[in-house]
Amino acid sequence: MSDRDFNDQPSSAGKGKLIAALLVVIALAIVILWYLSQDTQQKPAPIEQPVVVQEAEPEPEPEMVAEPAETVELGEPTEVAEEPVAEPAEPAVELPPLNQSTDEIVTRLREQEQTVEPLQSEQLIRDAVVFVDNLGNGVVVKEAAPVQGPKAQFRVLEQDGKIYIDPRSYDRYNTVVDWFVSLDTAVLVDMLEDYQPLVKEALAEIGYPDAAPQTVLIEAIDMLMQTPSVGTVIELTDESVMYRYADPALEALPDAQKQMLRLGPDNMRRVKLKLESLRSALEPAQ
């Protein structure tokens, strides 16, 4: 049994952070970018018009010519109604600069009883936007990894002259997958409503000033959802300094999908279920 890390130089460590980043960024960025791009205007309730009942015409005084009473149309007020006093608009939330927004976001997540310990990004919104945009193209950007990865080493099994992923390696991701699927989407959606300007600023920085956030997110989700389901035992090859998938079809997959395979079949199924529910929430906004 070998402890050499898969798809990495033998001396490298911590590349497991890539797939962990893939998970949490999808959760946070989808919530941030989808909800904050929605139209929050509500249709005002109809205003009921007062109904004025016409009073009976008085009898004329003796020896005086009665002046004809002015006809009052039903539904027309006899006196000017006071205009309702509009409620003062809530003051706009003062947002921190994009460069200084992470601490505030983490604090508010913690106040809403969301676990934040895995987060390690100093630029959470910016990293999320960069990572999700690249995921849509099948690329994993390790520099934008905002969470801690598994500590345990990747393991392989050697049998009959062949090399396979050790199924125990999949357990390395149980903790981060548990965290991902337990994130309270409703809390995140409600809390992050105020950060839309910062998200748009981050999108503009990478060349998408007019991009629809829903499109960027759905492309990333679709990329991950298209990862093929395979069995527990996956054969590898060590023909180079990195382990590669022995199956040419798997080795030809985009990097993002190859990282998904490293979760193992059970964890990947749970992640896909979460992503599918998030995509369903995105579709009506298109």
Secondary structure by P-SEA (a helix, b strand, c coil): ccccccccccccccccaaaaaaaaaaaaaaaaaaaaaccccccccbbbbbbbbbccbbbbcccccccccccccccccccccccccccccccccccccccccaaaaaaaaaaacccccccccccaaaaaaaaaaaaaaccccccccccccccccbbbbbccccccccccccccaaaaaaaaaaccaaaaaaaaccaaaaaaaaaaaaccccccaaaaaaaaaaaaaaccccccbbbbbcccccccccccccccccaaaaaaaaccaaaaaaaaaaaaaaaaaacccc
